[in-house]
Amino acid sequence: MKTLIIIPSRMSATRLPGKPLLKINGKSIISHVFKRAESAKIGEVIVAAEDQEIVNDVKENGGNAILTSKNHKTGTDRVFEALNLLNQKDIDLIMNVQGDEPDIDINDIRSLNSKMKLNKAKIGTLAAKIQNDDMYSNQNFVKVKIKESFNQNSFPQAENFMRVINSPENNNIYHHMGIYCYDRETLKKFVSFKQSKNELEKKLEQLRALDNNIDINVALANKSPVGVDTEEDYLAIKKIMKYK
């Protein structure tokens, strides 16, 4: 089975405009993510960008990038457009890696890819252990509830995704990481569905899959990467990566 990694990216993020081109150790965030994904060595990596300056930056740093429409409602729609533009018929799995997690663990990318192949899953994603209780009430940390407990090799199904949990009594709740792997037919089906009421209300596009009876399997990640959503996140990740 052949995997293609697509990293959707755009300059117009609400909370931190222009973040793909913010520099860490002299290189843009988006180019760091590209290099990480490439280092996983599971398949070709392409950045699907809304803006020409992102395409230029990635190419200047030795990566591959493609310009996509500015009219997409979600990153997954952008990923699907890029897949069609590339017109590679032999791709079986498409992995959607977030463009704002420059410190993502390469082994987590590999693990998700191998579990997708092993289990012939439709959609797979990653989750990590919740590090502190504040994360339950912080809506910037998406949580996933899984149907059965994790062990090292399991790939359980997601029961639900949520932004806020008031009383975390259940052990099967984890920090959801926004990385997805789709089999090709499922991705095509997913983007053909209208955005669900649940998805729009909670601003979580993965709920569109559950609302249309498509299972999402979850692999346990080694760690939660730091996503760059705010100026504070950017300063924090800069500090972490300065010493790597």
C-alpha positions, 0 to 999 in steps of 0.5 A: 500500500502506498501512502501520500502525506499532504500538509494543508496550509494557509496564511489567514489563520484567525488567531495568528495570521501568517503563522506558516512563515514564522521562523524557528531556528531560521526556518519557517514553521511549515518547512519544519513540518515538511522536513519532519514528515519527510523524515518519517519516510513513509511516502511522498510529502506535499504541502497544499497551500492557499498562498503562493508565498507558502509554496515559494517558501517550501520550495526554497527549503527543498520541499514540494508544494502545490497551490490550491483554492482559497475557497475551502471550508476545511483542511480536508477539502484542501487535501482532497483538491491537492490529491486530485491535482496531483493525479496519482492513481496508485495512492492508497492512503492519504495522511493529513498532517497539521502544518502548525506542529513543527515538533511532531514525533516522527515515530507517531507518524510511522505508527499511524501509517502502519496501524492503518495498513495492518487494520485496513482502517477507513480513517485513523488518527492519534491521541496522547495522554492528558498531561494535566487537569486544566486540559479538560476544560481548555477548549483549545485541546480537543479530547477524544473518548475511545470505546476501549482502553489502549494497549501498545498495539491496539487501534480502538475506535473513537466514540466521540470528540469534544472540546470541553469536559467538565468531570473527567470520570472516564479513563478512556479520554485522551488529548486528540491530535489533528493528524488523520490518515484516510483510505482513498475511497473514504476521503472521497466519501468524506468530502462529499458529505455536507458539513454536519450540524454537530461539526459546525456547532463544535467546530470539529470536522472529524464529527462529520465522519462519525455523524455519517457512520464512518469509524475513526480508529485511534492510535496512542501517540508518544507525546502531544506535540505543541501546536502553534495557535497563538503568540504564546505557543510560538514563543514556547515552541521556539524555546523548545526547538532552540535546544534540539 
